[in-house]
Amino acid sequence: MLFLNFGQQVGGYMNFAEAEATGSSAHVVGMWSDAERHQYNPQTNIFTFYMTDEQGDQRRVEYHNPKPANFEDAEKLVIQGKIQGDVFRAEHILVKCPSKYNETQGPAMTS
């Protein structure tokens, strides 16, 4: 029953145009637009920023929580929510930061 309800609430991974066309809740992957202003208003508890999806469509995002940790370091963002008018209202934000390990300096492997 819980699985069925969750499946009806979240439409899966989409870009902004698809999320707008379906009107359903969706996950959108993209990058925050650092050229645009981002701010947190403590009176309303709303963090606003602009994000560009993987197709290049940029939208304003409103998140009713403080700015997530490591936001400026994000390699990618995954936001879950719904488009209302010209604004994506995010319920959740997943910040994907670059790995602290790379191919040449990964952790030592022992046999």
C-alpha positions as CSV (number, residue, x, y, z in Angstrom):
1,M,0.0,0.0,0.0
2,L,2.8,2.4,0.9
3,F,4.6,1.6,-2.3
4,L,1.5,2.3,-4.4
5,N,1.0,5.7,-2.7
6,F,4.6,6.7,-3.2
7,G,4.4,5.7,-6.9
8,Q,1.4,7.9,-7.5
9,Q,3.1,10.9,-5.8
10,V,6.4,10.9,-7.7
11,G,6.5,10.8,-11.4
12,G,10.1,9.8,-11.7
13,Y,13.1,11.6,-13.3
14,M,12.1,14.3,-15.8
15,N,13.4,17.6,-17.1
16,F,11.5,20.9,-16.2
17,A,9.4,20.8,-19.4
18,E,8.2,17.2,-18.8
19,A,7.5,18.0,-15.1
20,E,5.4,21.0,-16.2
21,A,3.6,19.1,-18.9
22,T,2.6,16.2,-16.6
23,G,1.8,18.4,-13.6
24,S,3.0,15.6,-11.3
25,S,5.7,15.5,-8.7
26,A,9.0,14.8,-10.3
27,H,12.8,14.5,-9.7
28,V,14.8,16.9,-11.8
29,V,18.6,16.7,-12.2
30,G,20.6,19.7,-12.9
31,M,23.1,22.4,-11.7
32,W,22.4,25.5,-9.7
33,S,23.0,28.6,-11.8
34,D,25.7,30.4,-9.9
35,A,25.4,33.4,-12.1
36,E,21.9,34.0,-10.6
37,R,21.3,35.1,-7.1
38,H,20.4,32.6,-4.4
39,Q,19.2,33.5,-1.0
40,Y,17.6,32.3,2.2
41,N,14.8,34.3,3.9
42,P,14.7,33.3,7.6
43,Q,11.3,35.0,8.1
44,T,9.6,32.8,5.5
45,N,12.0,29.9,5.8
46,I,12.4,29.8,2.0
47,F,15.6,29.2,0.1
48,T,15.4,30.4,-3.5
49,F,17.9,29.7,-6.4
50,Y,17.9,29.1,-10.1
51,M,18.7,25.7,-11.5
52,T,19.4,24.6,-15.1
53,D,18.3,21.0,-16.0
54,E,20.2,18.7,-18.2
55,Q,18.5,20.0,-21.3
56,G,19.5,23.6,-20.6
57,D,16.1,24.9,-19.3
58,Q,16.6,27.2,-16.3
59,R,13.9,27.7,-13.6
60,R,13.6,29.4,-10.3
61,V,13.4,26.9,-7.4
62,E,11.8,27.6,-4.0
63,Y,12.6,25.3,-1.1
64,H,10.8,25.7,2.2
65,N,13.9,24.9,4.3
66,P,17.3,26.5,4.9
67,K,20.0,26.1,2.2
68,P,21.4,22.6,2.2
69,A,24.9,22.0,3.4
70,N,27.6,22.0,0.6
71,F,25.2,23.6,-1.8
72,E,27.9,25.8,-3.4
73,D,30.1,22.7,-3.8
74,A,27.4,20.7,-5.7
75,E,28.5,18.8,-8.8
76,K,24.8,18.1,-9.5
77,L,21.5,18.6,-7.7
78,V,18.5,16.4,-7.7
79,I,15.3,18.2,-6.7
80,Q,12.0,16.6,-6.0
81,G,8.8,18.6,-6.2
82,K,6.3,20.1,-8.6
83,I,6.1,23.1,-11.0
84,Q,3.6,25.7,-10.1
85,G,3.5,28.6,-12.6
86,D,7.1,29.4,-13.5
87,V,8.5,28.2,-10.2
88,F,9.6,24.7,-9.2
89,R,8.6,24.1,-5.6
90,A,11.1,21.6,-4.2
91,E,10.1,19.4,-1.3
92,H,13.5,17.7,-1.2
93,I,17.0,18.5,-2.5
94,L,19.9,16.0,-2.9
95,V,23.3,17.7,-3.2
96,K,25.7,15.6,-5.1
97,C,29.3,16.8,-4.4
98,P,32.4,15.7,-6.2
99,S,34.1,12.7,-4.8
100,K,37.0,13.4,-2.4
101,Y,38.7,10.5,-4.2
102,N,39.8,10.4,-7.8
103,E,41.3,7.7,-9.9
104,T,44.9,8.6,-9.2
105,Q,44.6,9.3,-5.5
106,G,42.0,6.8,-4.3
107,P,42.2,4.9,-1.0
108,A,44.8,2.3,-0.8
109,M,43.6,-1.2,-1.7
110,T,45.1,-4.2,0.0
111,S,44.7,-7.9,-0.8
